[in-house]
Amino acid sequence: MEHLPNDLTLELTPGAFPLSTDSMVLSAFVRLPKQAKVLDLGAGCGTLGLLLCAKDDRCTVTGLELAEEAHLGALENIARNGLQGRMESICGNLRQLPPEFTGRFDCCVSNPPYFSGGPAATRTPLARREDCCAPADLFAAAAKALKFGGDFFLVHKPERLAELIARGSEVSLEAKRLLLLRHKQDGPITLICLQLRKGGKPGLKIEEEALWGTNNEPTAFYKSVYHITED
């Protein structure tokens, strides 16, 4: 059992994404408009949705998840936290987005798989494989679900940045904000968070952060992401 801000809890299902740096940093990176309607693509057992509900008590989150076991885990997490009025989980394929999702959401979020398909990928849990959630499919789903002017937020590996921006451009999602994250201040960039806007104009703001300082002390950014307050 993982304990989240505002007394929410998360129970992980086998093969689901753990409560990782990726999810924590992405939830902190997301900027929600008032009373935002959010779609979590590849939602797993509801990790991002719970973090966003803890962050903003006025948002609502719909999770779309292919794996039935993870979907059922999300339903349990929603019920245990009393969030039935603010969160829902739907078992479905983002390649076949429900028609009623078209243009419905203010924001989309995703912590997608990082591993490409192929024979070796079959040994990797479904939640971590791209063969059911390729970048082209992910961006097409986000573009369809978003209102004009809505934002898509995702976390990924830095070596995929050029591909992600290009995929977004193909479906009128313009890159607007980029976070370059280092685990240590003098180390390499290990993660990126990207915000893209449906119908947005060109103009990219770049931010840089680190989780740990050169003295191996947690940075102010780390403390804000993990909700650590000074005594």
N, C-alpha and C positions, 0 to 999 in steps of 0.2 A: 504494500500500500504506500503510495506517494502522497505527501501532504503539500498542497498548493496554497497560494495566498488566499486570504479571506475564508479560511476554514474549509476549502474544497479539497476533495480527495480523488485520487486516480488509482484504479486497479488495472494493471496491464494484463493483456491476454497473450498467450504464447505466440511468438513471431511478430508481435506488435513493436513499433518503435518504442524504445525506452524513453523515459523522461530525460532527454539529452540536452546538451548545450544548444543544438540546432533549434529545438522547439522553444527553449527558454529565450534565446536571442531573437528568434523570429517574432514571438509574441510581444517582446519589448519593442521591436522595430515597427510593428504594425501601428498605423495611425487610423483610428476609427472615427468616422463622422458621427454626429448625434443619432442615436437610435438606429445604428447600422444594422443592416441585414447582411450577414456574412455567410459565404459558402466555403466550406473546407473540403478541398478536393483530395481524395485519398486520406480520409479522416482517421483511419485506424479506430482505436477504441476511445477517441474523443479528446486526446491530449490537448491539441491546440484550441479546440472549442472551450474546454474547461478553463484554460489559461486566459482566453479572451473574455469569458464571462466573469472571471475573477478580476480582470483588469477594468472592465467597463460594465456596470450593472444595467445599462440600457440597451446593450446589443443583443441580437438574437443570432444563433448559429445553426446552420444546417450542415450536417456532415454527410458526405457521399463516400461510401466505402464498398469495395468489391468483395472483400473476404467476409463471409458470413460470421465467422467466429469473432472477428474484430468488431463487426457491426453489433453483434449481441453484447459484446463487452461494453461498447459505447452506450447502449440502452441501459445497461446496469449502472454505469457511471452517472448517467443523467438522472436516473431514478434515485440513486443513493444520495446525490447532492441536491435533490429537490428542484431540478432545473427543467422539468417537463414543459414549462411554459416558455422557456427561452432557448432550449436546445432540442434538436431532433437528429436522428441518424437514419439514413436511407441506404439500403443495400442495393448497389447498382454500379454500373460501369460508366465512367466518365466519358467514354467514347460514344455512349448512347445517352446523352443528357436528357432527362425528362423534359418534354416540350414546355411545361409550365415554369421551368427554370429560366427560360429565355428572357434576358433583360430584367431580371427580378432583383438582383443583388447589388448592394453598394460596394462590397468588397469580396474578393476571393482570396483565400490563403492556401498555401500548400507547403508541406515538408515532404517533397517527393523522393522516390528512390534515386540513388546515385549510381547504381550498378547496371551496366548494359546487359542485354540478353546474351544468348549463346549457351552452349552445352554446360560450361562451368557454372552459369547462373542458376541452373536448376538446383544446385546445392545451397543457394542463398534463399532465405525466407522471402515469400512473395512481396511483403511490405518493402523490401529493399531492392527489388528488381524493376528495371525499366520496361520489360517486355509487355507489361500490362498498363504502363503509364509512361509512355515516351514523351519527351518534351513537346513534340508537335501536337500530340493528343491533349496534353495538359493545357497548353496555351489556347488551343481551339475551344476547349471547354470553358476556360475562364472568359475568353472573349465573348462567347455566346451567352454566358450567365450574367455578365456585368451590365449594369446600366451605362449609358454614355457618360463618361467622366468618372466612372468607377475605377477602383484600384485593385491590382493583383499583386500580392505580396508572397514571395517565396524565398526559401533558403536553399543554397546549393554549394557546390565546390567551385573554387575560383577558376579552375581550368576550363569550366564550361561557360564562362561569362559571355564570350563572343556568340556562342551558339544560342544562348538564352535570349540575348538582345535581338538577334536576328529572327528567331522564332516569334518573338513578340511583335516585331515590326510586320511580319507577314500577315498578322491578324489584327492590325491597328492597335496594338498595345505598345505604347511608347515608354521606354525606360526613363524614369524621372528621378530616381533616388537609388543610390548604391552604398551599401555598407561593406567596407573591407575589414574583416575581423582577423586579428592575430591572437593566438592563445597566449603568447608572451610578447611583450612590447618590442623586443628586438628580434623577434622570430618572423617566419614567413606568414603570408596570408593563408589561413586555413579554411575559412568559410566566407561566403558572401550572402548578403540579403539584398534583394532587388525589389523595387516598387515600380510597377508599370501601370500606365493610365490608358483606359480605353478612349481613343480619340484625342490623346494628349498631344501637345505641341512639343517639338524638340527642346531639350534642355535637361541636362543630367547633373544632379547634385551628388557629390562624392563625400562620404564620411569615413573616417578611420577610427577604429577602437581596438583596444587590447583587453584581455581578461586578467592578465597577470603582469605586474611591473617587472623591471629588470632585477629588482630585489626580492622577487618571488612573493610579493605581497599582492593581494587582490586589488584591482583598480576600482575607481569610483564607478566605472561602467559595470564591472562584475557585480558590485554590491547592488546597483540599481536593477540589474537583470534578475538577480536572485533575492531581491527584496530584503537585503541585509541592512539593518539600521544600527547606527552607533549607540553604544550604551551610554 
